[in-house]
């Protein structure tokens, strides 16, 4: 199992003249001082037989298997050249299942309290027998099943030697079929076991565990980094669910986090079995992780063929999972013959290759959408594509791990780190561009506000005989309410038009500009309120959701008034709502019939006109300001500003505009 | 004042019986009806069976309708009229009953105090 660990050999001083001879030769004589001795010469036998554990068993026919570091063997997982290839690289290429190692030694001198330190890198699990007695195991062995774990260093106390002072060690190994697939030189031990005194073996054991923790720290750090990145991506997605790229990004980072943390747990504890780790890492993580990245990039670049990319991606993942499942126990060796292993592996590699091509194709599509972002993403995506083949590269002996400061950094870790950096850079770039756009939009809104200040009169025209007050409080920078007060040039009358377009903000403001322009144009030829509404209605028809309630009021010099209404709240005359029939707002129906009424405005009469922003103000509990409160307010003299303030203080939801018109005296016609 | 996000509009499409036991479709609105309710409102309307001639709008769970929402309902009722459907409604608060009358919606729909009376009136 791929937890090669040769550093501990640096602590071994083979000072005791250890020599191995052909069995059944006499035991190797060992003298222990304060050091430890590596047991490098072993007899090896494939298969399984309980008699192999017995000290008297004749192993003279077994093959010699030296567990001694040789030059030119580089550890693919550690920065050490002390890696010893296992049995598949030493004459047993197809051997999986059980195999045994045996050695015999005699410890010279008085100290018989011996401990054994087993190497941390083995394939896959083992039991240790000393003089026929089971002294411990790495992995779980039951009558019908073996549970494998990632290799861990283990120490075992050896029983007292036999009457001759000899110790016979027998190691029963078990390797799963799939271990051959992703380990270079898999099988058995990749470093020699060591015997020594209790204190020194305990020190070595501690040292071995520390080095594993240190080496595999990268799993934990990158896992946590991916977890934080995933949470951040999900938070952004929650802010704007229309950006699905962040959803897939969150899933991609979450999957990276799960895989990395799972690897850390599996390599440093016995909490996670090897099978569970393969399920999480190689089956789910290796299939879904790249798919999530694929979908992220497809959404990020807003590719047109996004659905097709998704369909192909999911299909490839399904094929990969099905193929890979066949390579694992219990399928392999039962439903699938062992002889199919390499063909299935090749098939799995083909799916991976097609997936990598798809991943790069998506990024090339991204370059067409946005050259800068596409070219920035491409190196990270290519690295991710290469990472998909990291196991294949390991099997053929290509180093895919590096060891800065003793911490393992696999090509997958580098890929994840580069992806995080690239995605962070792209997100920041989009954020800055978004900020620039928002500034431009804010500038547009400011310009619209300035235009609206021109359209909505800040200073009201002087109309002899009328006191007019206005109050306008838009809900946003640009409002959707409007009013115009246009005195007639000659006859002393005045035309007042108030209204409220649907919606708020810039879109509503643009519609207000259109309506005010149309009002100004219309009064050149007619002061008739009904004609005004009909004209505005025609202007708004066919403009989508361009609708507005509107009220046009003409007050003649003698106080006679004509009022036309298109869905607007009728005016209040001296605190009482004028009874008017309802009518559709402008822009709904081409042939709409608007209600019209005539009445007389006597001296001291006050008309109060207001938009629905007053009645529909809402407090924090959702209560409406409502018509009853308006009625109560108007039962006493009150200014337009006070009405507007009452509604705004209650809880403004929409634009609020209030206009009060009081007849102070007889209006006079202006001489022609 | 802190502006709370408007409750999303939901529309459930139900089948019911009229007073003379012919079938009708009920659109049960809930949440606020605003300018963002277009997909919910017309999405539900598209689910109304093609042969439905009687449409009942249930506003009992609607708390707020703004001017854009009113415009949306007018468009809905105009679409129903175009499709030769008769519409009734119930459950509106007095405030919005007045608003419905003000904007001329009573040309398109008659409002009733409850579901039974609305069904019976078809």
Interface residues (C-beta under 8 A of the other chain):
Chain A: X500 X502 X503 X545 X547 X549 X567 X568 X569 X570 X581 X582 X583 X584 X585 X588 X589 X592 X612 X615 X616 X618 X620 X622 X624 X626 X627 X651 X652 X653 X654
Chain B: X1 X2 X4 X35 X63 X64 X66 X67 X68 X70 X71 X74 X75 X78 X95 X98 X99 X100 X101 X102 X103 X104 X105 X106 X107
